[in-house]
């Protein structure tokens, strides 16, 4: 599978509960999501494949391929990239 036009294909991770507290990215109704990049188009400036990112959910296009749900996100809508150990 290939991705084009400066897009990332990512899997969104739900908010998780840690030590009895629900961790939210940004407030109750946040437009921001957290996910892992599984593919990147060859023309993206920073290839974040395998990294966790914070992205704008409002600009994400849902996509279901081979039974897996993905989001297609333009690279300009990805704000933060970090390793899994930092997640």
C-alpha positions in Angstrom: 0.0 0.0 0.0 1.3 3.4 -0.9 0.2 6.9 0.3 0.5 10.0 -1.9 0.0 13.8 -1.8 1.9 14.7 1.4 -0.3 12.5 3.5 0.2 10.1 6.5 -1.8 7.0 7.0 -2.3 6.5 10.7 -4.1 4.5 13.3 -5.8 6.6 16.0 -5.2 5.5 19.6 -8.0 6.1 22.1 -7.4 8.2 25.2 -6.0 6.0 28.0 -6.5 5.9 31.7 -3.4 6.1 33.8 -3.4 5.8 37.6 -7.2 6.4 37.8 -7.1 9.5 35.7 -8.3 9.9 32.1 -5.6 11.5 30.0 -6.9 13.9 27.4 -4.8 15.6 24.8 -6.5 18.9 25.0 -9.7 19.4 27.0 -13.1 17.7 26.9 -14.0 18.2 23.2 -10.6 18.3 21.7 -10.2 18.5 18.0 -6.8 16.9 18.5 -6.2 13.2 18.2 -3.3 10.8 19.0 -2.2 8.1 16.8 0.6 6.1 15.2 1.8 6.7 11.6 1.9 3.4 9.6 2.7 4.8 6.2 3.9 8.2 4.8 3.8 9.5 1.2 7.2 9.8 -0.4 6.9 13.6 -0.7 6.4 14.4 3.0 9.1 16.5 4.6 9.5 14.5 7.8 8.8 10.8 7.5 7.2 9.9 10.8 6.5 6.3 10.1 6.4 4.3 13.3 6.1 7.4 15.4 3.2 8.6 17.6 1.7 11.9 16.6 -0.8 14.5 17.7 -2.9 15.6 14.8 -6.0 17.6 13.9 -9.0 15.2 13.9 -11.2 17.7 12.0 -9.0 17.3 8.9 -8.6 13.5 9.0 -10.3 11.3 6.4 -11.5 7.9 7.8 -10.5 5.0 5.6 -11.1 1.2 6.1 -8.7 -1.2 4.4 -8.7 -4.9 4.8 -10.7 -4.7 8.0 -8.5 -2.1 9.7 -9.6 1.5 10.3 -7.1 4.2 9.4 -7.1 8.0 9.1 -5.6 9.8 6.2 -4.0 13.1 7.4 -2.1 15.8 5.5 1.4 16.4 6.9 0.4 20.1 7.7 -2.2 18.7 10.2 0.3 16.7 12.2 1.6 18.9 15.1 3.8 16.7 17.3 5.8 13.5 16.6 7.3 11.4 19.4 8.6 7.9 20.0 6.4 5.3 21.7 8.6 5.4 24.8 7.6 9.1 25.2 3.9 8.3 24.8 
